[in-house]
Amino acid sequence: MSLQKYGFIDINHDRLQEAKTPYKVYAELLEDEAQEQFFNVLKEPYVTYGALMPDAHTGYLMPIGGVCSAKDMIVPQFVGFDIGCGMCAYKTNWRKEDIESRAKDIYEKIVSTIPLGFNRHKNHQSLKLDLPLTDFANHMLQSIGLRQLGTLGGGNHFIEIGYGKDGKAWIVIHSGSRGFGHKIASHYILQAFLQKNPQEEKLEQIIKDWESRNIKFKEANPQGYEKALAKYKIKQQAELDKKAKIDNIKEILPLDVNTPLGRDYIMDQKFALEFALENRKRMISVINDILNEVLDSDEAFEYEDEERFINRNHNHAEFNEKRGEWIHRKGATHAEEGMRGVIPGNMRDGSFVVIGKGNRDSLESSSHGAGRVYSRKQAKKNITLEEFEIAMEGIVGTVDENTIDESPFAYKNIFEVMELQKDLVEVVEHIKPIINVKDSQKSRY
């Protein structure tokens, strides 16, 4: 696949080496913006090592497919907004032929049962996680999270039912912590910004101006004046906070892990990681029930069977005891030696079950997918529905004008990507799709 026509260029190692931080790039070509983002990551004084996976491409401040180690710092932007986004795969006892015989019925039942895109449950879903979380995260959980538990989301999130080399059917899910995780990430990025860019001086001047305008008020009613001043301070602080919008934050903002804010992020991120796992498990359980219903069977979802159930997320930061540092993976799959993972390709080419090789040069990581070559707008402009439909022949999937940006042509060649990371993971199963479900709401973006 020629990536040059998509704006990918040779790696400028002379430029990257100016950061004076060791690194490894597994991608053959990268966009100029992605290279500049990686350079900026490597320049951070607390970053000790960086790596880019073969699916790397431009992201928000750090490239998607980026990994780095950090000393005493954790960076919410290096994890991303969808904390815990990842893959689950479950090997069932059904056969390929069972699924194919009722594929359309199964597809329709999934679409009508599991909320997709911005849709969510009407009622709160029960959740029991024996983990602490901050008052802010708990508020978000109660107000947003519990209605999103067991929902897919949009974009590149998907539900796939396919088959392996032995003909057994697999259920594969790609999803994350939904709006709950996004709120947590946004909150800590904003707090980090305000910590670095304090609003005290601005607020102080605003208050002085108010005081100078209300001298007579103070003389006439001191008690009322103090109450009014307190309310005014709160209101003006809120107005200043609104101006510090996430979309306008373009600087890398680390949190010291030994500060209250850093410790709070670590705690809430851990909760969001477990929420994301539970979200994927809930959907697999529902799909398992649908298969039982449609195929008139009685198979249990045995998620505790590690030979059949795999979970591996690709957006997180975790402390590495050996290095004494925080490993950030943003769109990169944890791939310690012997660790099983799932790497998706695209709607047509399915997913790969892999075993990690524990490669230190990649910080024991691998790609999280194929990696985009087209932005969503570019995909809709350059890919036709007819091309998409032809590519998806034989697969029952969400193929329409609203999912063209998720067609196989929007991504790098997954087989070339897997070849580039043969030193990082061993492929033990290629799951070929029979059914692929995605959100198809026109207002997704």
C-alpha positions in Angstrom: 0.0 0.0 0.0 1.5 3.3 -1.1 1.1 5.7 1.9 2.7 8.7 0.2 -0.6 9.6 -1.7 -2.3 10.0 1.7 0.3 12.5 2.9 2.6 10.1 4.8 6.3 10.9 4.4 9.7 9.5 5.4 10.6 9.6 9.1 12.8 12.7 9.8 15.1 11.1 12.3 17.4 14.1 12.3 14.6 16.1 13.7 13.5 13.5 16.2 17.0 13.0 17.5 17.2 16.7 18.4 14.9 15.9 21.3 17.8 13.8 22.8 15.4 11.1 24.1 15.8 7.5 22.9 13.0 6.2 20.7 11.9 3.6 18.2 9.5 4.0 15.2 7.9 0.9 13.7 5.9 2.8 11.1 7.6 3.1 7.7 6.1 6.5 7.0 4.2 9.2 9.0 2.4 12.4 8.4 4.5 15.5 9.1 2.1 16.5 11.9 2.4 13.1 13.6 6.2 13.4 13.5 6.0 16.9 15.1 3.7 15.6 17.8 6.1 12.8 18.6 9.0 15.2 18.7 7.1 17.4 21.2 6.4 14.3 23.4 10.1 13.3 23.3 11.1 16.9 24.3 9.2 16.8 27.6 11.8 16.6 30.4 10.1 13.8 32.3 9.8 11.5 29.2 12.6 9.0 29.1 11.7 6.9 26.1 9.2 6.9 23.2 7.9 4.5 20.5 5.5 4.7 17.6 3.6 1.6 16.5 3.2 0.7 12.8 -0.4 2.0 12.8 0.7 5.4 14.1 -1.0 8.6 12.8 -1.8 12.1 13.9 -3.8 12.4 17.1 -4.4 15.0 19.8 -0.9 16.3 21.0 0.4 12.7 21.0 0.1 10.5 17.9 -2.4 7.6 18.0 -0.2 4.5 18.2 2.2 6.3 20.5 3.8 4.9 23.7 6.1 6.7 26.1 7.6 6.2 29.6 7.5 9.1 32.1 9.3 9.6 35.4 7.0 10.8 38.3 4.5 12.2 35.8 1.2 11.1 34.3 -0.3 12.8 31.3 -4.0 12.5 30.6 -3.5 13.7 27.1 -1.1 10.7 26.5 -3.9 8.4 27.4 -6.6 10.1 25.4 -10.3 10.9 26.0 -11.6 7.3 25.7 -9.9 5.9 28.8 -9.8 2.1 28.6 -10.9 1.9 25.0 -10.0 -1.6 23.9 -10.8 -5.0 22.7 -12.6 -8.1 24.0 -12.8 -11.4 22.1 -14.8 -14.4 23.2 -14.6 -17.8 21.5 -18.0 -19.5 21.5 -19.0 -23.1 20.9 -21.1 -22.2 17.8 -19.8 -23.0 14.4 -19.3 -20.7 11.4 -22.2 -22.4 9.6 -24.5 -21.7 12.6 -23.8 -18.0 12.4 -24.0 -17.8 8.6 -27.4 -19.6 8.5 -29.0 -16.8 10.5 -26.6 -13.9 10.0 -29.2 -11.3 9.0 -31.5 -12.2 11.9 -28.6 -12.0 14.3 -27.4 -8.6 12.9 -30.9 -7.1 13.1 -31.4 -8.4 16.7 -28.1 -6.9 17.8 -28.8 -3.5 16.2 -32.3 -3.4 17.9 -31.0 -4.5 21.3 -27.7 -2.8 22.0 -27.7 1.0 22.0 -25.3 2.4 19.3 -23.8 5.8 18.8 -25.2 8.4 21.2 -28.0 6.2 22.2 -28.1 4.8 25.8 -30.3 2.9 28.1 -33.4 4.5 29.5 -32.5 3.5 33.0 -29.4 3.2 35.1 -27.6 -0.2 34.8 -26.4 -1.8 38.0 -22.6 -1.8 38.6 -20.6 -3.2 41.4 -16.9 -2.3 41.2 -14.9 -2.5 44.5 -12.8 0.5 43.6 -12.5 4.0 45.0 -13.3 7.1 42.9 -13.5 10.8 43.5 -16.7 12.7 44.1 -16.4 14.2 40.6 -16.1 10.8 38.9 -18.9 9.4 41.1 -21.2 12.2 39.9 -20.3 11.5 36.3 -21.0 7.8 36.9 -24.4 8.5 38.3 -25.4 11.2 35.8 -23.9 9.7 32.6 -22.0 6.4 33.1 -24.7 4.0 34.4 -27.0 4.7 31.5 -24.1 4.1 29.0 -23.0 0.8 30.5 -23.4 -1.9 27.8 -23.5 0.5 24.9 -21.2 0.5 21.8 -20.6 4.1 20.9 -19.7 5.3 17.4 -16.8 5.9 15.1 -14.4 2.9 14.9 -16.2 1.0 17.7 -17.8 -2.2 16.5 -19.3 -5.5 17.2 -18.0 -8.4 15.1 -19.0 -12.0 14.9 -16.5 -14.1 12.9 -14.7 -17.4 12.8 -11.2 -18.8 13.4 -9.2 -21.5 11.7 -11.1 -24.3 13.5 -14.4 -22.9 12.3 -15.6 -21.9 15.8 -17.3 -18.5 16.1 -15.9 -15.5 18.0 -17.6 -12.5 19.4 -15.4 -9.4 19.2 -16.0 -6.0 20.7 -14.2 -2.7 20.3 -15.5 -0.1 22.7 -14.4 2.0 25.7 -15.5 3.9 28.7 -18.0 6.0 26.7 -19.0 9.5 27.8 -18.1 8.7 31.3 -14.4 8.3 30.5 -14.5 11.3 28.2 -15.7 13.5 31.1 -13.0 12.2 33.4 -10.3 12.9 30.8 -11.6 16.3 30.1 -11.9 17.2 33.7 -8.3 16.4 34.5 -6.9 18.1 31.4 -8.8 21.2 32.3 -7.6 21.1 35.9 -4.0 20.6 34.7 -4.4 23.6 32.5 -5.8 25.8 35.3 -3.0 24.6 37.6 -0.4 25.7 35.1 -2.3 28.8 34.0 -3.8 30.1 37.3 -6.7 32.6 37.0 -6.0 34.3 40.4 -4.6 37.5 38.9 -7.4 37.9 36.5 -10.0 37.2 39.2 -8.2 39.6 41.6 -8.5 42.5 39.1 -12.1 41.7 38.4 -12.9 41.8 42.2 -11.0 45.0 42.7 -13.1 46.7 39.9 -16.3 45.4 41.6 -15.2 46.7 45.0 -14.4 50.1 43.6 -17.9 50.3 42.1 -19.6 49.3 45.3 -18.0 51.5 48.0 -21.3 53.0 49.0 -22.9 49.6 49.2 -20.2 48.5 51.6 -20.7 51.6 53.8 -24.5 51.2 53.9 -24.8 47.4 54.3 -21.5 45.7 55.3 -23.1 42.3 55.9 -25.0 42.4 52.6 -21.9 43.6 50.8 -19.8 40.6 52.0 -22.5 38.1 50.9 -22.8 39.8 47.5 -19.0 39.8 47.1 -18.8 36.1 47.9 -21.5 35.3 45.3 -19.8 37.5 42.7 -16.4 35.8 43.2 -18.0 32.4 42.6 -19.8 33.6 39.5 -16.7 35.2 38.0 -14.5 32.2 38.7 -17.0 30.0 36.8 -16.9 32.5 33.9 -13.1 32.3 33.8 -13.2 28.5 33.9 -15.6 28.4 30.9 -13.0 30.3 28.8 -10.5 27.5 29.4 -12.2 25.1 27.0 -10.7 21.7 26.1 -10.8 22.5 22.4 -8.6 25.4 23.0 -5.9 23.6 25.0 -2.9 22.9 22.8 -0.2 22.4 25.3 1.0 19.1 27.0 -0.1 19.2 30.6 1.5 16.6 32.9 0.3 15.8 36.4 2.8 15.1 39.2 1.9 11.6 40.5 2.8 12.7 44.1 0.2 15.6 44.1 -3.5 15.3 45.1 -4.5 16.0 41.5 -2.2 13.4 40.1 -3.3 10.8 42.6 -7.0 11.6 41.8 -6.4 11.1 38.1 -4.7 7.7 38.7 -7.6 6.6 40.9 -10.3 7.7 38.4 -8.5 6.3 35.4 -8.3 2.9 37.1 -12.0 3.0 37.7 -12.7 4.0 34.1 -10.5 1.1 32.9 -12.7 -1.3 34.8 -15.8 0.4 33.6 -14.7 0.0 30.0 -14.0 -3.7 30.5 -17.4 -4.1 32.1 -19.0 -2.3 29.2 -17.6 -4.7 26.7 -18.5 -7.7 28.9 -22.1 -6.6 29.1 -22.4 -6.4 25.4 -20.8 -9.8 24.8 -23.3 -11.2 27.4 -26.2 -9.7 25.5 -24.9 -11.0 22.2 -24.5 -14.4 23.7 -28.1 -14.3 24.7 -29.2 -13.2 21.2 -27.3 -16.1 19.7 -29.0 -18.5 22.1 -32.4 -17.1 21.2 -31.9 -17.0 17.4 -30.1 -20.4 17.2 -32.3 -22.1 19.8 -29.4 -23.0 22.1 -28.4 -22.6 25.7 -24.7 -21.6 25.8 -23.4 -19.8 28.8 -21.0 -16.8 28.6 -17.9 -18.1 30.4 -15.9 -14.9 30.8 -13.8 -16.4 33.5 -12.3 -19.0 31.1 -9.0 -17.3 30.1 -8.6 -19.6 27.2 -11.8 -18.3 25.6 -12.1 -14.7 26.9 -9.5 -12.1 26.1 -9.5 -8.5 27.2 -6.9 -5.9 26.3 -7.3 -2.2 26.3 -5.1 0.2 24.3 -5.7 3.6 26.0 -4.1 3.8 29.5 -1.2 4.7 31.7 0.2 2.2 34.2 3.2 2.1 36.5 5.9 -0.3 35.5 7.7 -1.6 38.5 10.8 -2.7 36.6 11.4 0.8 35.1 10.0 2.7 38.0 8.1 4.8 35.4 4.6 5.4 34.0 4.0 3.7 30.6 1.5 5.6 28.6 -0.2 3.8 25.7 -2.5 5.9 23.4 -3.8 3.6 20.7 -1.3 0.9 21.5 -1.8 -2.7 22.7 0.0 -4.0 25.8 2.2 -6.9 24.6 4.2 -8.3 27.4 5.8 -11.7 26.8 3.0 -14.3 26.7 0.3 -11.7 27.0 -2.7 -12.3 24.8 -4.3 -9.4 22.9 -6.7 -8.6 20.1 -5.8 -6.3 17.2 -8.6 -5.3 14.8 -8.1 -4.7 11.1 -11.1 -3.3 9.4 -14.8 -4.2 8.7 -13.7 -6.6 5.9 -10.5 -8.1 7.1 -11.5 -8.9 10.7 -9.3 -9.2 13.8 -6.1 -10.9 15.0 -5.6 -12.7 18.3 -1.9 -12.2 19.2 0.6 -13.2 21.9 3.0 -10.5 23.0 6.8 -11.0 22.7 7.7 -8.5 25.4 9.8 -6.4 23.1 11.6 -3.7 25.2 12.2 -1.4 22.2 8.4 -1.0 21.9 7.9 -0.7 25.7 6.2 -4.1 25.4 3.5 -2.7 23.1 2.1 -3.3 19.6 -0.4 -1.6 17.3 -4.1 -1.2 18.3 -5.3 -1.7 14.7 -4.4 -0.8 11.2 -4.3 3.0 11.6 -6.2 5.5 9.5 -4.9 6.9 6.2 -8.0 9.1 5.5 -9.6 11.5 8.0 -13.4 11.0 8.2 -14.1 13.9 5.9 -11.4 12.7 3.4 -12.9 9.2 3.4 -16.4 10.5 2.6 -14.9 12.6 -0.2 -12.7 9.9 -1.8 -14.5 6.6 -1.2 -17.7 5.7 -3.0 -20.5 3.6 -1.5 -20.2 1.2 -4.5 -16.6 0.5 -3.6 -17.5 0.0 0.0 -20.4 -2.4 -0.9 -18.2 -4.5 -3.2 -15.4 -4.7 -0.6 -18.0 -6.0 2.0 -19.7 -8.6 -0.2 -20.4 -11.8 1.8 -20.4 -9.9 5.2 -23.6 -8.8 6.9 -22.6 -5.3 8.0 -23.4 -1.7 8.5 -22.6 -0.5 5.0 -24.2 2.8 4.0 -23.3 6.5 3.3 -22.9 7.2 7.0 -20.2 4.5 7.5 -18.1 5.1 4.5 -15.5 6.7 6.8 -15.1 3.3 8.4 -14.7 1.3 5.1 -11.6 -0.8 4.6 -10.2 1.9 2.3 -10.0 4.4 5.1 -7.3 2.4 6.8 -3.8 1.1 6.2 -3.4 -2.4 5.0 -3.7 -4.5 8.2 -1.6 -7.4 6.8 1.3 -5.0 6.1 0.9 -3.5 9.6 1.0 -7.0 11.1 4.2 -7.8 9.1 5.8 -4.6 10.5 5.3 -5.8 14.1 6.3 -9.4 13.8 9.0 -8.7 16.4 6.3 -7.4 18.8 3.6 -10.0 18.6 2.9 -13.5 17.3 -0.4 -14.0 15.4 -2.2 -17.1 16.7 -5.7 -16.6 15.2 -7.2 -14.6 12.3 -10.9 -14.0 13.0 -12.7 -13.5 9.7 -15.9 -11.5 9.9 -19.4 -12.8 9.2 -21.2 -9.9 10.9 -20.0 -6.4 11.6 -22.1 -3.9 13.5 -21.3 -0.1 13.7 -23.2 3.0 14.6 -24.8 4.5 11.5 -26.3 7.8 12.8 -25.9 10.6 10.3 -25.1 13.1 13.1 -22.1 11.1 14.5 -19.7 13.9 13.6 
